[in-house]
Amino acid sequence: MRLSLAQLRAAWGQVRRGSRSAGIDGITTDWFALVVNEQLAVLQHQLQQECYYPCPAKGFYLNKAKGGKRLIGIPVVRDRIVQRWLLDEIYLPLEYAFLDCSYAYRPGRGIQMAVQHLFSFYQFQPAWVLKADITQFFDHLCHALLLTDLEDLGVEPILLQLIEAQLNAGIVMGKQRFFPSKGVLQGAILSGALAFFVFDRV
């Protein structure tokens, strides 16, 4: 697999600007920054030799505004870097697969653009705007369906293997480790784009 340090450095730059929280290894982005050159070289070697394995994420529950709880996972920093790199690698095929009316989890798009689109389309006639939520969509996403759809999209086999490893890495809560057989972990870099890719294909 061709993978340059420059690609990992770019991924690290994105991760560095995100959450500073530590995963199960206790290493924050600030601590990782102190040994970043050495760690990126190790990560590059592991990925090239196909001996990289992600760690489970650190899990906790976050209270929802309207009641209930949402499971959040914090991957370790090195796994966040790999996820960011993977997202960059599969972004172009995903972009072609997204519906034009899809605005979530896409670089350069957001709520404001969606509102502008609706306003320009319906400014001369009345329109309904509905807000809907698919209950626990992230939690119940079928791994096999997701991976099959990515394969159909032409994503390279090695990238599919790495994505599958991220999906199967599990989650640690307290002293227990769980291996969900479905779902994508909210809080992980890949999750939003992968979930909405499947949603757009349904």
N, C-alpha and C positions, 0 to 999 in steps of 0.2 A: 504494500500500500504506500502510495506517495503522500507524504505528509511533512511539511516543512515546519521549522521552528517559528517562522514568521506567522504561519497560520495559527499556531497555538498561542503566540504572543498576542495576536489580534483578538482571539477568543478570551484570553486572560484580561485584556483591556476592557472588554465588555463586562466580564464577571467582576472585575475590580470596581466598576462603577455601580454595581448592584448591591445586594445585601451583604453586610459585613459579618453576618452570623456564621457560627461554626456548625459543622455537621457532627457526627458521632465521634470524630477524632479530636474534637476540641480546637481545631485549627481555624482561626478566623482569616479573612482575606488580608488583614494587616500582618499577621504572622507569616502567612504564605508569601507575601511580598518580600520578606527578608531572605527567602531561599528560592525565589521564583526561577532564576536561571537554571539552577541545578534540577529543580523539580520538573520544569518543562522539558529538559533534556531526557530525564527519566521517563516522563510520560510519552514523549515522542518515540523513544526506543520500545517501550511496551506496546504501543499501538502498532508500530511497524512490524514488530515480531509477533503480533497477535497474542500477546500474553497479558493484556490489560483486563482487569476485572473491576467493575464498580463496587463501591461499598454500599451497604444499605443506608437509607436516608434516616435522619433524626426526625421522628414524628411527634406531633402534638395536635391537640384539638383547639380550634379557634371558634369562639361563639359567633353565630350568625346574628345579624341585626334583627331578623324576624323570627328568632328562635331556632333551636337545633344547633348542631355543631358541624364543623367542616374539618376534615383531616388534612393537615398540612405537613409536608415533608421538606426537610432541608438537606440536600445532598452535601457531601464534603466538597471542598473547594476544587480539588482536582477533577472530580466528576462533573462539577458545574462547567469547568473549562471544556471537557470533552463534549458535554451536551451542547454548549454554545458552538463549538466547532461543527458538530453534527448538524445543528440547525442551519448553519451557514452552508454546509455541503448540500443539504436537501432543499434549501429554500427555493431555488429556481424551479425545480419540478413541482413543488407544492404551490408556488405562485400560479403556475399554469392550471393547476387543478382547482383552485379556489373559484367560487362563483364571483362574478363581478359585483354582486350586491353584498358580498361578505367583507366586513370591515374589522372584525376582531382578530387580534394577534397577528397583524400584518404590518411590517415596517412601512412607515409613511402614511398609514391609515389610522383612523380613530373615530370616536363618537362625533366630533365636530364635522368631519367629512361626511359621515352618514347622514347627519342632520341637514347639511348643505345639499346633499344629493336628493333627499326627500323634498326639501323646500323647492328646489329647482324643478322637480318633476310634478309636484302637486300645487304650485303656487296659485294657479288659476282655477282650482277646483277643490272641493272638500276632500279630506282624506282621514282615515283612521290610522292611528299609530298604536300598536299593541306591544306590551312588554310581556314576555313569556320566559319561563325558566323550565328546563328539562331536569326533573328531580334526579340528583346524583348522577348526572351524565358522565362526569369525569370518573366517578367511582365504578361505573359499570361498563366502561368501554371494553369491547372484546379485543384481546391482543391479537388473536389469529386474524380477525377481520382487518385490523389496522395494518398488520405486517403484509397481508395479502394485497391490500390496496396500494401500499408503498412499493411492493414488488411489481405490481401491474403498472405503476407509474415509471418504472425503470430505475429505481434506486439500486445502487450497486450492492451485491450480496454482502460484502464486508461491512458496509454501513448498516444494512439490515441486521446483521449479527450484533453490532454494537448497540443499536437501538433496542433490540430484544434484550440484551444484557442489562441495559438501563431499566427497562420495564420489569425485569425479574429480580432486580437487586434486593428488593424487600425494603422493610422499614423497621426501625427499632423504636420501641416505646418502653421506657423504663428498662427492665432487664429482659424483655421479651422481644423476639424478632419474628416478624410476620412476612409471609411471601404471598401477596395477593395474586390470585390467578386471573384477575381482570382489573381494568381501570388504569388511569394514568395519575400520577401523584401531583396534586396541586402544590405549587411552590417550586416545582422543577422547571428548568428552562424549556425543555422540549414539550411539556405537557399541553399547553394552550394550543400551539400550532398543530400538534398531532390530533388533538381532540376535535378541533374545528375542521381539519382536513377530512376526518371521517364523517362529521356532521354534514359537510357540504356534499359528500358523495352519496349520502342516504337519500 
